[in-house]
Amino acid sequence: MSSAYTCDGCGARLGAVEDLQREPTTTGRTWYCRYCRTRVPSVVAERLSHRRDGSPTDR
């Protein structure tokens, strides 16, 4: 099973939290593709939010 998700809007391969944009809402969080702002399903985004891309800026 692949750990990446393909954005429905732009086709970008989303594989880590760096590829997502999070917006807090009154009921939790809403996740979007960082490149085209298409909404990413919460189940997928929460899984990806725990992944890092391995760049030197990861903490």
mmCIF file of the N, C-alpha and C atoms, coordinates in Angstrom:
data_MODEL
# 
_entry.id   MODEL 
# 
loop_
_atom_site.group_PDB 
_atom_site.id 
_atom_site.type_symbol 
_atom_site.label_atom_id 
_atom_site.label_alt_id 
_atom_site.label_comp_id 
_atom_site.label_asym_id 
_atom_site.label_entity_id 
_atom_site.label_seq_id 
_atom_site.pdbx_PDB_ins_code 
_atom_site.Cartn_x 
_atom_site.Cartn_y 
_atom_site.Cartn_z 
_atom_site.occupancy 
_atom_site.B_iso_or_equiv 
_atom_site.pdbx_formal_charge 
_atom_site.auth_seq_id 
_atom_site.auth_comp_id 
_atom_site.auth_asym_id 
_atom_site.auth_atom_id 
_atom_site.pdbx_PDB_model_num 
ATOM 1   N N  . MET A 1 1  ? 0.840   -1.187 0.000  1.00 0.00 ? 1  MET A N  1 
ATOM 2   C CA . MET A 1 1  ? 0.000   0.000  0.000  1.00 0.00 ? 1  MET A CA 1 
ATOM 3   C C  . MET A 1 1  ? 0.878   1.241  0.000  1.00 0.00 ? 1  MET A C  1 
ATOM 4   N N  . SER A 1 2  ? 0.585   2.164  -0.871 1.00 0.00 ? 2  SER A N  1 
ATOM 5   C CA . SER A 1 2  ? 1.377   3.382  -0.977 1.00 0.00 ? 2  SER A CA 1 
ATOM 6   C C  . SER A 1 2  ? 1.046   4.325  0.173  1.00 0.00 ? 2  SER A C  1 
ATOM 7   N N  . SER A 1 3  ? 2.059   5.033  0.641  1.00 0.00 ? 3  SER A N  1 
ATOM 8   C CA . SER A 1 3  ? 1.833   5.965  1.743  1.00 0.00 ? 3  SER A CA 1 
ATOM 9   C C  . SER A 1 3  ? 1.552   7.372  1.232  1.00 0.00 ? 3  SER A C  1 
ATOM 10  N N  . ALA A 1 4  ? 1.508   7.552  -0.078 1.00 0.00 ? 4  ALA A N  1 
ATOM 11  C CA . ALA A 1 4  ? 1.225   8.869  -0.649 1.00 0.00 ? 4  ALA A CA 1 
ATOM 12  C C  . ALA A 1 4  ? -0.225  8.913  -1.123 1.00 0.00 ? 4  ALA A C  1 
ATOM 13  N N  . TYR A 1 5  ? -0.701  10.117 -1.309 1.00 0.00 ? 5  TYR A N  1 
ATOM 14  C CA . TYR A 1 5  ? -2.061  10.347 -1.785 1.00 0.00 ? 5  TYR A CA 1 
ATOM 15  C C  . TYR A 1 5  ? -1.962  11.272 -2.994 1.00 0.00 ? 5  TYR A C  1 
ATOM 16  N N  . THR A 1 6  ? -2.720  11.006 -4.028 1.00 0.00 ? 6  THR A N  1 
ATOM 17  C CA . THR A 1 6  ? -2.727  11.857 -5.207 1.00 0.00 ? 6  THR A CA 1 
ATOM 18  C C  . THR A 1 6  ? -3.888  12.837 -5.092 1.00 0.00 ? 6  THR A C  1 
ATOM 19  N N  . CYS A 1 7  ? -3.577  14.118 -5.157 1.00 0.00 ? 7  CYS A N  1 
ATOM 20  C CA . CYS A 1 7  ? -4.586  15.168 -5.040 1.00 0.00 ? 7  CYS A CA 1 
ATOM 21  C C  . CYS A 1 7  ? -5.596  15.057 -6.178 1.00 0.00 ? 7  CYS A C  1 
ATOM 22  N N  . ASP A 1 8  ? -6.867  15.143 -5.830 1.00 0.00 ? 8  ASP A N  1 
ATOM 23  C CA . ASP A 1 8  ? -7.923  15.086 -6.841 1.00 0.00 ? 8  ASP A CA 1 
ATOM 24  C C  . ASP A 1 8  ? -7.966  16.343 -7.705 1.00 0.00 ? 8  ASP A C  1 
ATOM 25  N N  . GLY A 1 9  ? -7.458  17.458 -7.191 1.00 0.00 ? 9  GLY A N  1 
ATOM 26  C CA . GLY A 1 9  ? -7.514  18.720 -7.922 1.00 0.00 ? 9  GLY A CA 1 
ATOM 27  C C  . GLY A 1 9  ? -6.405  18.907 -8.933 1.00 0.00 ? 9  GLY A C  1 
ATOM 28  N N  . CYS A 1 10 ? -5.158  18.720 -8.487 1.00 0.00 ? 10 CYS A N  1 
ATOM 29  C CA . CYS A 1 10 ? -4.027  19.022 -9.374 1.00 0.00 ? 10 CYS A CA 1 
ATOM 30  C C  . CYS A 1 10 ? -3.173  17.802 -9.717 1.00 0.00 ? 10 CYS A C  1 
ATOM 31  N N  . GLY A 1 11 ? -3.426  16.681 -9.068 1.00 0.00 ? 11 GLY A N  1 
ATOM 32  C CA . GLY A 1 11 ? -2.674  15.470 -9.356 1.00 0.00 ? 11 GLY A CA 1 
ATOM 33  C C  . GLY A 1 11 ? -1.336  15.391 -8.649 1.00 0.00 ? 11 GLY A C  1 
ATOM 34  N N  . ALA A 1 12 ? -1.059  16.325 -7.740 1.00 0.00 ? 12 ALA A N  1 
ATOM 35  C CA . ALA A 1 12 ? 0.214   16.317 -7.001 1.00 0.00 ? 12 ALA A CA 1 
ATOM 36  C C  . ALA A 1 12 ? 0.255   15.114 -6.075 1.00 0.00 ? 12 ALA A C  1 
ATOM 37  N N  . ARG A 1 13 ? 1.439   14.596 -5.893 1.00 0.00 ? 13 ARG A N  1 
ATOM 38  C CA . ARG A 1 13 ? 1.631   13.482 -4.976 1.00 0.00 ? 13 ARG A CA 1 
ATOM 39  C C  . ARG A 1 13 ? 1.885   14.056 -3.583 1.00 0.00 ? 13 ARG A C  1 
ATOM 40  N N  . LEU A 1 14 ? 0.954   13.806 -2.670 1.00 0.00 ? 14 LEU A N  1 
ATOM 41  C CA . LEU A 1 14 ? 1.052   14.296 -1.308 1.00 0.00 ? 14 LEU A CA 1 
ATOM 42  C C  . LEU A 1 14 ? 1.552   13.152 -0.442 1.00 0.00 ? 14 LEU A C  1 
ATOM 43  N N  . GLY A 1 15 ? 2.747   13.335 0.122  1.00 0.00 ? 15 GLY A N  1 
ATOM 44  C CA . GLY A 1 15 ? 3.331   12.236 0.871  1.00 0.00 ? 15 GLY A CA 1 
ATOM 45  C C  . GLY A 1 15 ? 3.764   12.588 2.280  1.00 0.00 ? 15 GLY A C  1 
ATOM 46  N N  . ALA A 1 16 ? 3.634   13.854 2.669  1.00 0.00 ? 16 ALA A N  1 
ATOM 47  C CA . ALA A 1 16 ? 4.083   14.275 3.998  1.00 0.00 ? 16 ALA A CA 1 
ATOM 48  C C  . ALA A 1 16 ? 3.329   15.527 4.413  1.00 0.00 ? 16 ALA A C  1 
ATOM 49  N N  . VAL A 1 17 ? 3.479   15.873 5.671  1.00 0.00 ? 17 VAL A N  1 
ATOM 50  C CA . VAL A 1 17 ? 2.776   17.040 6.213  1.00 0.00 ? 17 VAL A CA 1 
ATOM 51  C C  . VAL A 1 17 ? 3.156   18.321 5.472  1.00 0.00 ? 17 VAL A C  1 
ATOM 52  N N  . GLU A 1 18 ? 4.333   18.385 4.905  1.00 0.00 ? 18 GLU A N  1 
ATOM 53  C CA . GLU A 1 18 ? 4.772   19.571 4.171  1.00 0.00 ? 18 GLU A CA 1 
ATOM 54  C C  . GLU A 1 18 ? 3.937   19.826 2.920  1.00 0.00 ? 18 GLU A C  1 
ATOM 55  N N  . ASP A 1 19 ? 3.222   18.820 2.444  1.00 0.00 ? 19 ASP A N  1 
ATOM 56  C CA . ASP A 1 19 ? 2.395   18.951 1.250  1.00 0.00 ? 19 ASP A CA 1 
ATOM 57  C C  . ASP A 1 19 ? 0.965   19.380 1.574  1.00 0.00 ? 19 ASP A C  1 
ATOM 58  N N  . LEU A 1 20 ? 0.669   19.541 2.863  1.00 0.00 ? 20 LEU A N  1 
ATOM 59  C CA . LEU A 1 20 ? -0.684  19.866 3.307  1.00 0.00 ? 20 LEU A CA 1 
ATOM 60  C C  . LEU A 1 20 ? -0.745  21.248 3.928  1.00 0.00 ? 20 LEU A C  1 
ATOM 61  N N  . GLN A 1 21 ? -1.921  21.818 3.908  1.00 0.00 ? 21 GLN A N  1 
ATOM 62  C CA . GLN A 1 21 ? -2.179  23.072 4.597  1.00 0.00 ? 21 GLN A CA 1 
ATOM 63  C C  . GLN A 1 21 ? -3.365  22.812 5.515  1.00 0.00 ? 21 GLN A C  1 
ATOM 64  N N  . ARG A 1 22 ? -3.223  23.160 6.787  1.00 0.00 ? 22 ARG A N  1 
ATOM 65  C CA . ARG A 1 22 ? -4.259  22.891 7.778  1.00 0.00 ? 22 ARG A CA 1 
ATOM 66  C C  . ARG A 1 22 ? -4.939  24.189 8.184  1.00 0.00 ? 22 ARG A C  1 
ATOM 67  N N  . GLU A 1 23 ? -6.249  24.127 8.301  1.00 0.00 ? 23 GLU A N  1 
ATOM 68  C CA . GLU A 1 23 ? -7.000  25.266 8.808  1.00 0.00 ? 23 GLU A CA 1 
ATOM 69  C C  . GLU A 1 23 ? -7.868  24.781 9.959  1.00 0.00 ? 23 GLU A C  1 
ATOM 70  N N  . PRO A 1 24 ? -7.716  25.410 11.128 1.00 0.00 ? 24 PRO A N  1 
ATOM 71  C CA . PRO A 1 24 ? -8.570  25.022 12.252 1.00 0.00 ? 24 PRO A CA 1 
ATOM 72  C C  . PRO A 1 24 ? -10.012 25.493 12.019 1.00 0.00 ? 24 PRO A C  1 
ATOM 73  N N  . THR A 1 25 ? -10.945 24.690 12.456 1.00 0.00 ? 25 THR A N  1 
ATOM 74  C CA . THR A 1 25 ? -12.358 25.051 12.371 1.00 0.00 ? 25 THR A CA 1 
ATOM 75  C C  . THR A 1 25 ? -12.979 24.824 13.742 1.00 0.00 ? 25 THR A C  1 
ATOM 76  N N  . THR A 1 26 ? -14.210 25.203 13.902 1.00 0.00 ? 26 THR A N  1 
ATOM 77  C CA . THR A 1 26 ? -14.873 25.016 15.191 1.00 0.00 ? 26 THR A CA 1 
ATOM 78  C C  . THR A 1 26 ? -15.090 23.543 15.512 1.00 0.00 ? 26 THR A C  1 
ATOM 79  N N  . THR A 1 27 ? -15.097 22.701 14.498 1.00 0.00 ? 27 THR A N  1 
ATOM 80  C CA . THR A 1 27 ? -15.324 21.272 14.713 1.00 0.00 ? 27 THR A CA 1 
ATOM 81  C C  . THR A 1 27 ? -14.056 20.436 14.595 1.00 0.00 ? 27 THR A C  1 
ATOM 82  N N  . GLY A 1 28 ? -12.919 21.053 14.449 1.00 0.00 ? 28 GLY A N  1 
ATOM 83  C CA . GLY A 1 28 ? -11.666 20.295 14.315 1.00 0.00 ? 28 GLY A CA 1 
ATOM 84  C C  . GLY A 1 28 ? -10.726 20.957 13.337 1.00 0.00 ? 28 GLY A C  1 
ATOM 85  N N  . ARG A 1 29 ? -10.271 20.179 12.358 1.00 0.00 ? 29 ARG A N  1 
ATOM 86  C CA . ARG A 1 29 ? -9.336  20.696 11.364 1.00 0.00 ? 29 ARG A CA 1 
ATOM 87  C C  . ARG A 1 29 ? -9.816  20.340 9.972  1.00 0.00 ? 29 ARG A C  1 
ATOM 88  N N  . THR A 1 30 ? -9.503  21.197 9.029  1.00 0.00 ? 30 THR A N  1 
ATOM 89  C CA . THR A 1 30 ? -9.755  20.920 7.625  1.00 0.00 ? 30 THR A CA 1 
ATOM 90  C C  . THR A 1 30 ? -8.414  20.979 6.917  1.00 0.00 ? 30 THR A C  1 
ATOM 91  N N  . TRP A 1 31 ? -8.146  20.001 6.086  1.00 0.00 ? 31 TRP A N  1 
ATOM 92  C CA . TRP A 1 31 ? -6.862  19.887 5.404  1.00 0.00 ? 31 TRP A CA 1 
ATOM 93  C C  . TRP A 1 31 ? -7.024  20.151 3.913  1.00 0.00 ? 31 TRP A C  1 
ATOM 94  N N  . TYR A 1 32 ? -6.031  20.830 3.339  1.00 0.00 ? 32 TYR A N  1 
ATOM 95  C CA . TYR A 1 32 ? -6.036  21.162 1.912  1.00 0.00 ? 32 TYR A CA 1 
ATOM 96  C C  . TYR A 1 32 ? -4.693  20.824 1.285  1.00 0.00 ? 32 TYR A C  1 
ATOM 97  N N  . CYS A 1 33 ? -4.716  20.581 -0.021 1.00 0.00 ? 33 CYS A N  1 
ATOM 98  C CA . CYS A 1 33 ? -3.483  20.434 -0.801 1.00 0.00 ? 33 CYS A CA 1 
ATOM 99  C C  . CYS A 1 33 ? -2.768  21.785 -0.785 1.00 0.00 ? 33 CYS A C  1 
ATOM 100 N N  . ARG A 1 34 ? -1.495  21.789 -0.478 1.00 0.00 ? 34 ARG A N  1 
ATOM 101 C CA . ARG A 1 34 ? -0.731  23.035 -0.409 1.00 0.00 ? 34 ARG A CA 1 
ATOM 102 C C  . ARG A 1 34 ? -0.605  23.702 -1.784 1.00 0.00 ? 34 ARG A C  1 
ATOM 103 N N  . TYR A 1 35 ? -0.731  22.936 -2.849 1.00 0.00 ? 35 TYR A N  1 
ATOM 104 C CA . TYR A 1 35 ? -0.477  23.454 -4.185 1.00 0.00 ? 35 TYR A CA 1 
ATOM 105 C C  . TYR A 1 35 ? -1.716  24.044 -4.868 1.00 0.00 ? 35 TYR A C  1 
ATOM 106 N N  . CYS A 1 36 ? -2.882  23.439 -4.638 1.00 0.00 ? 36 CYS A N  1 
ATOM 107 C CA . CYS A 1 36 ? -4.077  23.921 -5.352 1.00 0.00 ? 36 CYS A CA 1 
ATOM 108 C C  . CYS A 1 36 ? -5.265  24.201 -4.435 1.00 0.00 ? 36 CYS A C  1 
ATOM 109 N N  . ARG A 1 37 ? -5.110  23.949 -3.140 1.00 0.00 ? 37 ARG A N  1 
ATOM 110 C CA . ARG A 1 37 ? -6.145  24.199 -2.131 1.00 0.00 ? 37 ARG A CA 1 
ATOM 111 C C  . ARG A 1 37 ? -7.375  23.312 -2.281 1.00 0.00 ? 37 ARG A C  1 
ATOM 112 N N  . THR A 1 38 ? -7.217  22.141 -2.899 1.00 0.00 ? 38 THR A N  1 
ATOM 113 C CA . THR A 1 38 ? -8.305  21.178 -2.940 1.00 0.00 ? 38 THR A CA 1 
ATOM 114 C C  . THR A 1 38 ? -8.358  20.475 -1.590 1.00 0.00 ? 38 THR A C  1 
ATOM 115 N N  . ARG A 1 39 ? -9.548  20.267 -1.079 1.00 0.00 ? 39 ARG A N  1 
ATOM 116 C CA . ARG A 1 39 ? -9.694  19.621 0.221  1.00 0.00 ? 39 ARG A CA 1 
ATOM 117 C C  . ARG A 1 39 ? -9.216  18.172 0.154  1.00 0.00 ? 39 ARG A C  1 
ATOM 118 N N  . VAL A 1 40 ? -8.466  17.774 1.177  1.00 0.00 ? 40 VAL A N  1 
ATOM 119 C CA . VAL A 1 40 ? -7.950  16.411 1.296  1.00 0.00 ? 40 VAL A CA 1 
ATOM 120 C C  . VAL A 1 40 ? -8.782  15.714 2.364  1.00 0.00 ? 40 VAL A C  1 
ATOM 121 N N  . PRO A 1 41 ? -9.226  14.472 2.122  1.00 0.00 ? 41 PRO A N  1 
ATOM 122 C CA . PRO A 1 41 ? -10.023 13.771 3.122  1.00 0.00 ? 41 PRO A CA 1 
ATOM 123 C C  . PRO A 1 41 ? -9.300  13.709 4.475  1.00 0.00 ? 41 PRO A C  1 
ATOM 124 N N  . SER A 1 42 ? -10.047 13.900 5.549  1.00 0.00 ? 42 SER A N  1 
ATOM 125 C CA . SER A 1 42 ? -9.469  13.952 6.893  1.00 0.00 ? 42 SER A CA 1 
ATOM 126 C C  . SER A 1 42 ? -8.690  12.698 7.253  1.00 0.00 ? 42 SER A C  1 
ATOM 127 N N  . VAL A 1 43 ? -9.200  11.539 6.888  1.00 0.00 ? 43 VAL A N  1 
ATOM 128 C CA . VAL A 1 43 ? -8.517  10.287 7.224  1.00 0.00 ? 43 VAL A CA 1 
ATOM 129 C C  . VAL A 1 43 ? -7.132  10.243 6.581  1.00 0.00 ? 43 VAL A C  1 
ATOM 130 N N  . VAL A 1 44 ? -7.054  10.645 5.330  1.00 0.00 ? 44 VAL A N  1 
ATOM 131 C CA . VAL A 1 44 ? -5.780  10.666 4.609  1.00 0.00 ? 44 VAL A CA 1 
ATOM 132 C C  . VAL A 1 44 ? -4.858  11.729 5.195  1.00 0.00 ? 44 VAL A C  1 
ATOM 133 N N  . ALA A 1 45 ? -5.385  12.915 5.420  1.00 0.00 ? 45 ALA A N  1 
ATOM 134 C CA . ALA A 1 45 ? -4.570  14.031 5.908  1.00 0.00 ? 45 ALA A CA 1 
ATOM 135 C C  . ALA A 1 45 ? -4.015  13.759 7.300  1.00 0.00 ? 45 ALA A C  1 
ATOM 136 N N  . GLU A 1 46 ? -4.797  13.177 8.171  1.00 0.00 ? 46 GLU A N  1 
ATOM 137 C CA . GLU A 1 46 ? -4.310  12.870 9.523  1.00 0.00 ? 46 GLU A CA 1 
ATOM 138 C C  . GLU A 1 46 ? -3.171  11.860 9.451  1.00 0.00 ? 46 GLU A C  1 
ATOM 139 N N  . ARG A 1 47 ? -3.279  10.892 8.558  1.00 0.00 ? 47 ARG A N  1 
ATOM 140 C CA . ARG A 1 47 ? -2.204  9.904  8.398  1.00 0.00 ? 47 ARG A CA 1 
ATOM 141 C C  . ARG A 1 47 ? -0.935  10.585 7.876  1.00 0.00 ? 47 ARG A C  1 
ATOM 142 N N  . LEU A 1 48 ? -1.086  11.443 6.873  1.00 0.00 ? 48 LEU A N  1 
ATOM 143 C CA . LEU A 1 48 ? 0.067   12.135 6.302  1.00 0.00 ? 48 LEU A CA 1 
ATOM 144 C C  . LEU A 1 48 ? 0.651   13.169 7.254  1.00 0.00 ? 48 LEU A C  1 
ATOM 145 N N  . SER A 1 49 ? -0.177  13.698 8.150  1.00 0.00 ? 49 SER A N  1 
ATOM 146 C CA . SER A 1 49 ? 0.298   14.742 9.058  1.00 0.00 ? 49 SER A CA 1 
ATOM 147 C C  . SER A 1 49 ? 1.364   14.228 10.017 1.00 0.00 ? 49 SER A C  1 
ATOM 148 N N  . HIS A 1 50 ? 1.481   12.923 10.147 1.00 0.00 ? 50 HIS A N  1 
ATOM 149 C CA . HIS A 1 50 ? 2.495   12.335 11.029 1.00 0.00 ? 50 HIS A CA 1 
ATOM 150 C C  . HIS A 1 50 ? 3.758   11.943 10.278 1.00 0.00 ? 50 HIS A C  1 
ATOM 151 N N  . ARG A 1 51 ? 3.797   12.228 8.991  1.00 0.00 ? 51 ARG A N  1 
ATOM 152 C CA . ARG A 1 51 ? 4.961   11.894 8.158  1.00 0.00 ? 51 ARG A CA 1 
ATOM 153 C C  . ARG A 1 51 ? 5.753   13.142 7.851  1.00 0.00 ? 51 ARG A C  1 
ATOM 154 N N  . ARG A 1 52 ? 7.041   12.992 7.708  1.00 0.00 ? 52 ARG A N  1 
ATOM 155 C CA . ARG A 1 52 ? 7.926   14.080 7.331  1.00 0.00 ? 52 ARG A CA 1 
ATOM 156 C C  . ARG A 1 52 ? 8.602   13.701 6.025  1.00 0.00 ? 52 ARG A C  1 
ATOM 157 N N  . ASP A 1 53 ? 9.052   14.704 5.281  1.00 0.00 ? 53 ASP A N  1 
ATOM 158 C CA . ASP A 1 53 ? 9.688   14.421 3.984  1.00 0.00 ? 53 ASP A CA 1 
ATOM 159 C C  . ASP A 1 53 ? 11.178  14.118 4.084  1.00 0.00 ? 53 ASP A C  1 
ATOM 160 N N  . GLY A 1 54 ? 11.749  14.232 5.273  1.00 0.00 ? 54 GLY A N  1 
ATOM 161 C CA . GLY A 1 54 ? 13.166  13.915 5.452  1.00 0.00 ? 54 GLY A CA 1 
ATOM 162 C C  . GLY A 1 54 ? 14.106  15.069 5.209  1.00 0.00 ? 54 GLY A C  1 
ATOM 163 N N  . SER A 1 55 ? 13.569  16.263 5.010  1.00 0.00 ? 55 SER A N  1 
ATOM 164 C CA . SER A 1 55 ? 14.433  17.418 4.772  1.00 0.00 ? 55 SER A CA 1 
ATOM 165 C C  . SER A 1 55 ? 15.113  17.854 6.060  1.00 0.00 ? 55 SER A C  1 
ATOM 166 N N  . PRO A 1 56 ? 16.194  18.619 5.971  1.00 0.00 ? 56 PRO A N  1 
ATOM 167 C CA . PRO A 1 56 ? 16.924  19.053 7.161  1.00 0.00 ? 56 PRO A CA 1 
ATOM 168 C C  . PRO A 1 56 ? 16.095  19.901 8.122  1.00 0.00 ? 56 PRO A C  1 
ATOM 169 N N  . THR A 1 57 ? 14.967  20.443 7.654  1.00 0.00 ? 57 THR A N  1 
ATOM 170 C CA . THR A 1 57 ? 14.154  21.285 8.537  1.00 0.00 ? 57 THR A CA 1 
ATOM 171 C C  . THR A 1 57 ? 13.166  20.490 9.378  1.00 0.00 ? 57 THR A C  1 
ATOM 172 N N  . ASP A 1 58 ? 13.070  19.182 9.146  1.00 0.00 ? 58 ASP A N  1 
ATOM 173 C CA . ASP A 1 58 ? 12.190  18.350 9.973  1.00 0.00 ? 58 ASP A CA 1 
ATOM 174 C C  . ASP A 1 58 ? 12.660  18.344 11.402 1.00 0.00 ? 58 ASP A C  1 
ATOM 175 N N  . ARG A 1 59 ? 11.725  18.350 12.334 1.00 0.00 ? 59 ARG A N  1 
ATOM 176 C CA . ARG A 1 59 ? 12.095  18.335 13.768 1.00 0.00 ? 59 ARG A CA 1 
ATOM 177 C C  . ARG A 1 59 ? 11.534  17.127 14.446 1.00 0.00 ? 59 ARG A C  1 
# 
